[in-house]
C-alpha cells in the first residue's frame, strides 16, 4: 500500500480522490508512520512551493518527483521486508 499511496499522494493532498480512495488512504495513514511523515512532508513542500511561486509547477517536474518518491518508498519497503 505504501507504493500505491506514493502514486496518489498529490491527488490526496489536493482533495481529488473519490470517497473510497480517500478512506483507504486515511486508513493506511492511521497505521503507517512512514507514510504519515511522507504526506506531511509533501504537504509542507506543496505549501512552500505555493507560497513562493507565482505560477503552477511544471507537470513534468512534479511527475519526476512523484516517481522518485515512489522509488524511495519501494526501496524502504524492500529493506523492511528483508529484515523480517
N, C-alpha and C positions, 0 to 999 in steps of 0.2 A: 504494500500500500504506500510506502514512503516514495517509491519511484512514481507511482500514479499521482500522488499529491504534488510532487515537484512539477509534473507536467501541467497541472491545472491550478497551481498556486496563484498565479497572476489573476486568473479568472475568479478565483475565490475572493481575493482581496478586493477586486473591482465589483464584486456582487453580481457576477454574470453566470453563476451556476444555477441549474434548476434545483428545485426543492430537495430531491433525492440526493443529488451530488453534494449539495451544501450540508445536509445532515450527515452524510458519510464522512465528509472532511471534518466536521465538528467532532464526530465520534472518534475519529482517528487521532485528532489533536488532543483529546482528553486522555488518550493512552500513550502518546508518543512525545516525550520531552524534546527529542531532537527536531521533530517537525514543528513543534510549537516555537522553538528557537528560530528555526528556518523561516517560518511565516512572520514572526516578529521582526526579524532582520530584513526580510523582503519588504514588509510594510514600511519599516523605517527608511529603507533605501528609496522606496517609491515616493514617500512623503518628502524626502530630501531632494530628490530629482524634481518633483513638482514645485517645490518652494524656490528652487534655483534655476528653473527653466522657463523660458518664455513660450516654448512650443512643445509639441508632443515628441516623445522619444522615438528614435528611429526603430521601426518594427524589426528590421534585420538584427540590429544590435540587441534588442530585447529577446529575440529568438535565440541568439547565441548564448546570452546569459542563462536563459531557461535550460538550454542543453547542457551547459557546464554544471549547473546546479544539479540537474538530474544525474549526470555522470558522477558527481561528488557523492550524492546520496547513494548511488549504486555501489560505489567503492566502499563506502562506510558500511552499508548493509552487508556486503560480502565479507568484510573484515569481522563484523559481528557474528555472522553465520559460521565463519571459520573457527572462531574461538569457542563455539558451543560444543 
